[in-house]
Amino acid sequence: MVYVFLADGFEEIEALTPVDILRRGGAEVITVGVGKKIVTSSHKIPVTADITTDDITDFKNIDAVVLPGGMPGTLNLEKCTKVIDTVKYCVSNNILVGAICAAPSILGHLGVLEGKKATAFPGFEKELSGAILDDYVSQDGMIVTARGMGVSTEFALKLLEILKGAETAKNVKDAIQCR
């Protein structure tokens, strides 16, 4: 199961592109509203989450977590204890963590990027404490980071490749007419 966290002010393309592509590739994806089911994006689009953070009682079936960027969405994600606990669990148990745009700053603040390749939206690099700055989409072990909305598809395909294999990712990429 992949949790995609949605907090008020999230960047909708950065959140919903991974949901779409991962589901196309056969991953079980659950959108998780921070504190509520209807979450409003940074562009004032209301999105109904599958569950809320209150519904997460354990992490035993988690395959990945995705943190979309956006402002103030990233700040709202970082304020949520359940989001932080989930990320810490995933990092400690070598479970995939994806963060895009401003959201990699959360990983930097947690100290999990020390000595790892990572990227973020320009201007947020200073928040990636100890990271080795990398390309538009960066993978280091089980952490995938990306710069922003413009690479949401590439980001999502990298997550899918890790979760379901290169062939599945290629098939989805071809089906959506991605270059």
Disulfide bonds with the S-S distance in Angstrom:
none
